[in-house]
Amino acid sequence: MSWTSLQVSSREIRSGLGRTKQPGHQDKRRLSRLHRAASENSASSAEYPSLESLSMSPMIDTKGWVQPVEEDGTEATVFAVYDQDKTLQYIGFSKDLRNSLRTILFRRPSKAFFYRALNLPRLDQKEMLAIREQWVQEVGTSPPGLGAEMKLWQIPVEGGAISNRGRRGAAENRTKEILSALSSRGLKELFEVNQELLDEGQCDVLPSVPLTEEEKQRQEMLAKQVQDSTCKVEETINGKDIAFTMFFRNKFKTNGGYMIDLDVTMEQIESKHRLIVGNAYCESTGLDEEALAKKAFAFLLYKKVQRQTEGLMETTQFPINYFAISELEQWFPDFRDVFEQQPTGDFWRFHRVHGYGSQIESDKYLKLGPE
C-alpha cells in the first residue's frame, strides 16, 4: 500500500463547522491513554484500539436521527463507515462527527448504513493517519472510499443534468430521490439542502445547527412517544431467528377487530403497512392484536416477501402494505404453524367475498373474522 493512499485532506480535517456535540458517556481512562500516545509521537500502532473492538452503530438511530455520541473532551474523531452487509466502505476524519455522518449519509446513502468511531482528545494529523493505517492493515485491504470511489465520498452529488439550463431541475430531482430513500430507511430529522449548489447542478446538505432548548424538549417528547410505541421483535420461524423493530403508529378499534398502521424496520430498511386483525383470530390463537401483528410480520420476513409494493400489482404478489390476517393463510397455508396454540375455527380456511377498504364507516368494511 502506498503512503499516498493514506494522505489526509484538509477538507477531511477541517470540514466540521460548528460542534453540535451530543451528551455522551465519559471515558476518561481511554481519552487519557490516547492523549499520552499522541504526545509521544513514537507510540506504536498496537496502542490504538482495533476496529473490531469499537461498537458498531446504525447511521440512523431508532428515533430517526443521526446522533453519534461524542465523549467529553473530544477534539477529533476517526470513523469507519459500513454498508448494509457491514462491509467496510470508508475511513474518515472529523472535528464534528454528527455533521460528517449526515453529509456522508446524504452523499452515499447506498453505502452508509453503520459506523464505528474513535474519539480523540486532540486533533493530531499524524496520529489520525496512524490509526487509519492500522485499521486498513487490520481489514487487509483499502476500502473503496479510500481508492477509486474517494471523490464520491468527499464532494457533493452530481445532479446529472445534460445541459446548463436543466442543472437545477436535475439536482432537485436527485435530491428528492436521495431524501426519499433515506426516509424509507427511517430518517425523520430534517436535512436542509444547500440551495446555492442546486444552481450549480449539485446536491448536498448544510451542517446542522445546535438545537434550541425548546427544540430539544420537543425532540425528547417525540422520541419518548416513538419509544413507547416501538418494540423489538424476536421470533423463531422454522428454526430461523427473525429480529426486527415494529412501531405502532395508529390503532383503530372497529366493530370486528382492529385496523393497525405500523412501521417495520429490519436491516436499516423501514416499510409502512396497514393490517386488519379480526377479534376471532385473537380468540383462536390466544394472542392480542399486537402479538398477532408481530407473528404475521416475522412470518412474512422469514418468507422474504417484498416489503414495498407500488402501482399495479401482479396477481402473484402478496399485498403486504395493506392486508388482513385472514389473507396470510390463504397465501401461505403454513402460517398457522407458527402458533404454539394451534388456531381453531372454520375461518382459518376463510375465503373473502369482498375487500377491506378505507371506508371504515361502512359495515361491509368492519366485518372481520368469520363470515
Salt bridges, closest charged atoms under 4 A:
GLU12 OE2 - ARG132 NH1 3.62
ASP27 OD2 - ARG30 NE 3.70
GLU52 OE2 - ARG116 NH1 3.75
GLU70 OE1 - ARG19 NH1 3.95
GLU71 OE2 - ARG30 NH2 2.54
ASP124 OD2 - ARG122 NH2 3.43
GLU149 OE1 - ARG108 NH2 3.01
GLU172 OE2 - ARG168 NE 3.00
GLU177 OE1 - ARG174 NH1 3.20
GLU189 OE1 - ARG98 NH2 3.05
GLU189 OE1 - ARG102 NE 3.16
ASP199 OD1 - ARG168 NH1 2.65
ASP204 OD2 - ARG107 NH2 2.62
GLU213 OE2 - LYS216 NZ 3.76
ASP228 OD2 - LYS224 NZ 2.95
GLU234 OE2 - LYS232 NZ 3.57
GLU235 OE1 - LYS295 NZ 3.24
ASP261 OD1 - ARG274 NE 2.72
ASP263 OD1 - ARG249 NE 2.55
ASP263 OD2 - LYS272 NZ 3.38
GLU270 OE2 - LYS188 NZ 3.45
GLU270 OE1 - LYS272 NZ 3.62
GLU289 OE2 - LYS251 NZ 2.82
GLU290 OE2 - LYS251 NZ 3.10
GLU327 OE1 - ARG352 NH2 3.28
GLU329 OE2 - ARG336 NH1 3.56
GLU329 OE2 - ARG349 NH1 3.63
ASP334 OD2 - LYS303 NZ 2.95
